[in-house]
């Protein structure tokens, strides 16, 4: 006998004898169907008309909602006959079976799973005194009040550190809580700009005449204070006179450093920073380049020398 699919001779022992094996029988029925073609079928659970791949079987086809229900039923520890299928479609079992389409937490992607949303609520309860209630409206009102309070503090110019310590007791959980509340944390540049506006950083960019009548340009009040110290001691210094190539380990590329001060008499480079502008890793990269070239190095942060 000859197989109708592959054309090979066979003994006719498989099935009706038309094909040599199971693979040929399957491929014969679908070889003329182009991949991606659809056919009309009924969901075996709810009877809804759906469209499936032409090569798929009608015996096991389900619509998307019934697929989710079937998935949950198979993995639910309760016996199948005790399961109410309606509860698994779109209703929440945390807030009195409220429809997920009308839930603020679901719409804003805060609730991704039952365990996840409960963990977030417990975090807010611990650090923000959230009133966890099974009543959806009460909990939502309390949640929005906390969000509004923190947003108002941000708008009033409080630093993120002040907000964290005032509300949460520490800055460790601050960014996590802001994420739960859908509030944006300030970037470093935004924080520095806000500190200047609020007067927490006395920024002065000005020209200065040194003790030996040289005019230098200083970019901050910290640099001005240090320059006055050197003037009192009558130490000769240069400002932004060097340009040194260094390897930035964060950006993975070579960059150019322009040190704030250079004292020729002791061959020392001094960098002046504040806690807001200090990037420790970047400063370590610069220090490595300075030392390799034979310079001595000091980093002064908030008027005090620090060791990296």
N, C-alpha and C positions, 0 to 999 in steps of 0.2 A: 504494500500500500504506500501511497505517496502523501506526505504531509501537505495540507493546503496552504500552510503559512511559509515554511522554509523550502519545500520541494524535495526534502530528503525521503528516502524509503524507510519504512518502519514496519514493525510486525502487527500494528493495530491493537496493541494491548492497552493503550491509554484511552479512557473514555469511550466515545462512540467510534473511534478509529479514524476520525478526520485529521487528528493532529498527533504528532509524535510525542509531545510532552505538554506539561501544564503551561510553560512559558509561551509556547507557540499558540496555544488556545487563547491566552489572554491578549497577546500582542495582535492577533488576527482581528479581534473585535474592536481594537482601538487604533490600528495603524492608519486608518483613513481619516481619523479625527485630528484636527490641528490643535496643538497645545494652546490652551487659553479660551477655547470655545466653550460657551455656557449653554446649559439646558435648564428648563423649568422643572422644579420638584417641590414636594410638600414636606414640611418639617414633620418628623415622625411623632413629635410630642404635642405640638400645638396646632398643626395643620396649616401653618402660615406658608404662603407661596414664596419660595426663594429661588435663587439662581445659583447653580453649582457647576463645577467643571464637567464637561460632557463625558469624561472618562470615569467619573466618580459613580459610586453605587447609590441608588435611591433608598436603599434599605437602612442606611445609617445617617442620613443627612438631617442636620438640625440647624435652626436659626441661631444667631449669636446669643440671644438671651437664654435659650434653652441649653446651649453649650455650657454657659456659666453655671446654670442651675444643676445640670448633670454633673459638672466637675465638683461642685460643692457637696452634692448628695453622696457621691462616691467616697469623698474624704471626710464626711461628717461621722462622728462616733455614734450619733443617734440612729436608731433604726429607720429605714427608708419610709415606712408607713406613717411615722410620727412627724415627718417633716412637712411644714407648710411652705410650699414653693414660692408663694407670694413674698415671704419675708426675705428671700434671697435675691430678688430682682433689683430693686433700687431703693430699698428702705433701710434706714440706719437702726441698728439695735442698741445704740448708745443714747440717742435723744428721742425716746418715745416713738420709734419707727418713723421719724420724719423722712420725707422724700429727699434723696441725695441731690436732686436737681434744684431743690429750694434751700439747700444747706450752704451757709456762708463758707464754712471750713472746707467743704468739698469743692466748691466753685473756685476758691483761691488756692487750691492744691495744698492746703495745710494738712488735710486728712487724706493720707494715702493708704492707711490700714488702721484697724481698730487698736492694735497695740501701739502703733506710732502716735496716733492722736492722743491716746491716754497718757503716754510718756510726756508729750509736750504740755498737756494740761497739768500734770504733776510738777513739771519744771516751773511753770508759771505760778502754780499754787505755792511752791516753796519760796520762790524769790520775789514774786509780785503780789502775793496774797490773793490769787485768783479764787473766786468762789465756785468750786466745782459742783455743779448741780445737774441732775438728770433732766431738768427743764431747759430746753434749748434756748429759749428767749432770755432767761436769766443769765445763763453762762455767756451768751453772745454779748449781752449788754455790758457785763463785767469785763470781758475780753476787749471790747472796743473802748471802754473807759481807760483801761491800762495803756492801750495803744495810743489814744489821744493824749494822755498825760505825758508819755515819753516823747511823742512827736513835738509837743509844745515846748518841752525842755530843750530839744534839739534846735527848734526854731529860735528860741531865746538865746542861743549861742553858748550853752553850757558845753564843756568838753565831754567827750565820750567817757573819759576816766571819771569825771565828776558824776556823770549820770550813773555809771556802773556802780561806783562805791556808795552813792547816796541811796539808790534803789535796791541794789542786789547785795551790797555788803562787800563785794570784791569785783574785780574786772575780769575774772576767769570765765564767767558764764555770760558776759555781756553780749558778745557777738551771736551766741546761740539763741539768746532770748530775742534779740532784734530780728533774727531770721524767722522765728516763730510768729512774731508780731508783724512780719512783712515790712520792716523798717530798714532803710539802707544805712549801713555804717559809713562814717566819713573815711575817705582815703587819707593818706598821709599829707598830701598837698592841701586838701580841703581843711584838715585839722590845723595845719600850720597857718593857713590864711585866716581861719576863724580865730586862732589865738592872737594874731596880729590885730584883727578888728576889735576883739574884746579887750585888748590891752594887756594880755597875759605875757606877750613878748614885746619888749620895747625895741622895735626895729628902727634902726637909723642907718641910712646909707648916706654918707657924707664925706667931704674932703677934710683932711686933717693935716696940720703942719706939725712936723716932728720937732724934737728938741734941737736938732741940727739943721732946721729950716728946709726940710724936704717935704714936698706935698705928696700925700698918699691918699688913695681912695679906699674907704672902709665900708663894708657891706652890712654891718650890724652893730648894735650897741655893745655886744660882747667883744667884738674886735676893737671898738673904740676904747673900752675899758682896759683891754690888754695893752693897746698902744700907749695909753697914758702911764701904765705901770713901767713900760720900757723907757718912756721919756723921763720919768722921775729918776730912774737909775742911769740915765744917759747911755743907754745901750743902742748901738747902731743896728738898724733892722731894715729889711726890704719887705714890700707887700706885693704878693702875686707876681713875683719876678721870675719864678721858675716854671718850667713846663716839663712834666715828667710822664713818660709812657708807663702804663701799668696794665696788668691783666685783671679784668673784672670777672670774678668766678661765678657771679650770678648770671650776667648776660653772655658769658663765654666769648668775650671778645676784648681786644686791646682798646683802652681809652686813654685820655690825657688828663692828668691831674695838675691843678694849679694851686699849690699850697698857699695858705693864707699869709703866713709870716716866714721869713728866713733870716736867721741871725748869723752873719758871716764869721764873726769872731769865734764862735763855738761850733760852726758848721751844723746848725740845728734847724730843722723844719718844725714849725708849730702850726697845727690845725686847730681852729677855734670853732666849737660846736655848741649847740644846746641839746637838751633831751629830745626836742621835737625834730631837730635836723640830723641827729647822729644816726648813721647807718653803720652798725658795728662791723658787719662783714665787708662792706665797701671800704671802710677805714682800715681794716686789716690788710686788704688787698693793696691799698696805697702804701701802708707802712712797710709791707714786704718789699715793694719797689724802691722806697726811699732808703731802706737799710742796705739793700743789695748794691746801691750806688754809692754807699759810704757815708750817707748823711746820718746824723743823730735825729731823733724824732720825739716829739711830745704832742699829746692830744689833750686839749683843755676843754672840758665840758662844764657849762654853768660856773665858770670861774675856778674850777678845780681840775687838777691834772688827773687823768684816769689812765689805767694800764689795760691794754687790750690783750 
